[in-house]
Amino acid sequence: MGYQYWRLDILKKLCIDAFLKFGFSSEETAIITDVLLTSDLYGIESHGMQRLTRYHKNIKKGIIHINAKPEVVFETPVSAVIDGHDGMGQVISYNAMKLAIEKAKKTGMAMVTVRNSNHYGIAGYYARMAAKEGLIGISCTNTNAIMVPTNGKSAMLGTNPIAVCVPAKPYDFFFDASTTVVTRGKLEVYNKLDHPMPKGWAIDENGRVSTSAGHVLSNIAKHDFGGILPLGGDSEMFGGHKGYGWAMVCEIFSSIISMGTTSNETGKDGRGLICHGFAVIDPAIFGNPEEIKEHLSAYLEKLRNSPAADGADRVYTHGEKEILTMESKDAEGIPVNDNTMIEVMDLCKDIGLEFSDYFGDYVPPESSFKGNPI
């Protein structure tokens, strides 16, 4: 299986038409589509438009409620807790971060947590929302249990990503990473490609390193033993306990203080039950925001100009590659896996869209791929 390259406007039209067919409003559709395609533009295939089919399945199963009305259930001038009532994660999270930004502009800093939500896409999207307003943004989430804690063999935590975005020139400092070695989406991509995973990504039900993405995904879907390893790997020697610890930090700032559902209890009884955390800090509470921005920008430039290791081209700073990737995707198109295109073709048939209206005469090759375990 290979990749086809498609213009951004084609994929945008597909996503908009699909989410409208799902039953979302025009405003909600625009938010969801922007989150997904921003991921594709950043080169994060696992969280981009390949999620269309998964979201549709979750809507049909009743896990995602299209008409949900998120509710603020606790609030102070600097904080809020939102019950998402099983709505679409991107819509809930976009509005939660907007609320955090509004509060931080008034008080200097704010935090909003969310419970009873669903998958929200890339954490960095929401952190960057704050940076676009000259603020420091932080975003984290728990997920379905997929991470095996250090010295364990049962998945107890999610991939639990955290993102931080701070205004800088010419590129914001933009860090967005899971606290697992890789995300579930990365395993889904390897499963579609029928490629063995690198050793050190995941373990099987016996606690042994596995290279079969399909086998590990199947175990996760059945809430069986095995899963993805924490950042740092399968032992304390190389820092696996640090990834495990950071996952707990994300868990605390999403599910614990919101009184929501911890990773190991999510995805049960026909509900997603995912929790998120959003924090915003106004640099003005520490001094002149422009001077702080210049100070950070100068240091980032020194990092980029620092000596490169043998065999490396140069040092990059967090967020730089995303900008460079966006530029290349604008010029070359966004790569979409052939197996994802098979899913899209089936989805179009299911919801009454004409596949050829978007992709012309292209027909995806036949594949033995049976779909990722959900």
C-alpha positions, 0 to 999 in steps of 0.5 A: 500500500502506498500514498496518494497526495491530495490538495488541502481544499479537496480534503477540506471539502470532504471533511466539511461535507462529511461532518455536515452529513453526520449532523454537526452544525456549520460552525461545529463542522468548521472547528472539527475540520480545522483541527483534523487538517491542521494535524495533517498539515503538521505531518501528524497522519495519525490524528488527521482525516484518517480519523473520519471513519473512527468518528463516524463509527463512534457516532453510530454507536452512540459514543459521540452525541452530536447534539450534546450541550456542554455545561459549566458545572463549577466556576471561579474567576480563574477556573471552570469545570465543564461536563461535555455530556458525551459531545464531540471532543474538538467542539468541547475543547475549542470552547473550553480553551476559549473560556480559559483565554477569556478568563486569563485576559481578565485575571492573568492566568486560568485553567479549565478542565473537562470531563465526559468528552471524547477524542479531541485531536492534537493537543497542540491545536488548543495550546496554539489558540492561546499563543495566537492571542499572545498568551502561553497555552497548555493543553493535555488530555487522558485517553483510553487506557493504552500505556503500560506503567513501568514494571506492569503488563496491563494498560492503565493510562492513556497516551496522555499527551501534553502541549505547550505553546509560547509566542516567539519569533519567527516560530512559536515554541510549540511542544506537543507530545504523547507521554507514550513512546508513540500514539495509538494512531501511529500503531493504526498507521503501521497496521494499515501498512502491514509493517512491523513496529520498531522494537521498544514501542509496545508489549504483548499480553505477556509483557514481552516486546511486540512488533505486531501493531494489529496484535497490540491494538486487538489487545487494547480493544479487548481491554486485555493485557499489553499495550504501548510503553511509556516514553523512555521504554520498558524500564527505569534504566532509560527513563520509562518511569519519567514517561509514566510520571508525565502521564500521571501529571496529565491524568491529574490535570484532566480527569482527577481535578475535573472529577472525571473518569481515569484512563483505565475506566474510559470507553466503557458502557458505550461512552467515551468519558475522556477528560481534558485540561487547558491552562492559559497564562498571560506573560504580562503578569511577569513583565513586558510581554514583548520583552519576554517574547524577544528574550525567548526568541533570542534563546531559540535562535541560539539553539538553532545556531548551536553546533550540530552533531556529526551526521545531523544537518542542524538543531531544530526548535520545537514547532519549527518542523511543523511550520516547514511541514505545512509549507511543503504540504501546501506545495506538494499536497497532503499524503493519504494512505491507500487503506485510508482512501478505502475507508473514505470510499466506504464512508462516502457510500454509507453517508451518501456522498459521491467519492468521485466528486472529490477524487475524480477517477482515482480508485484505491487498490484492493487490500486485505486490510480489515480495519483497525480494532476500535 
